[in-house]
Amino acid sequence: MYFIVEGEVMVELAAGAALLRLAAGAFFGEMALITGEARNATVSTLRRTVLLRLDVADFHDLAGSHPDLLAVIKRGAAERAVPPAD
């Protein structure tokens, strides 16, 4: 999972149908940590970008000690979720 400290990224879903711009304060890559499934998007920087990386072990530690943070991350994931293709 990545948190955008500075800059901007473009998220393109594997299906190629949806594009989403994310800037400082946003995050991405949470779906794989929550669901355990392979990634379903490609992320490219649009300008110089600084990211913070949170690995799976630290994510689970953080989620266990801060359930409020986990709720925010899950809500963000649900808002960006795309139903699977038929």
Long-range contacts (C-beta under 8 A, 24 or more apart in sequence): 1-27, 1-28, 1-29, 1-30, 1-32, 1-33, 1-53, 1-54, 1-59, 1-73, 2-27, 2-28, 2-29, 2-43, 2-51, 2-52, 2-53, 2-54, 3-27, 3-51, 3-52, 3-54, 4-28, 4-49, 4-50, 4-51, 5-50, 5-51, 5-52, 6-48, 6-49, 6-50, 7-45, 7-46, 7-47, 7-48, 7-49, 7-50, 8-45, 8-46, 8-47, 8-49, 9-43, 9-44, 9-45, 9-46, 9-49, 10-43, 10-44, 10-45, 10-46, 11-41, 11-42, 11-43, 11-80, 12-41, 12-42, 12-43, 12-44, 13-40, 13-41, 13-82, 14-40, 14-41, 14-42, 15-82, 15-85, 17-82, 18-82, 20-80, 21-46, 27-73, 27-76, 30-73, 30-74, 30-76, 30-77, 31-77, 31-80, 31-81, 33-59, 34-73, 34-74, 34-77, 40-82
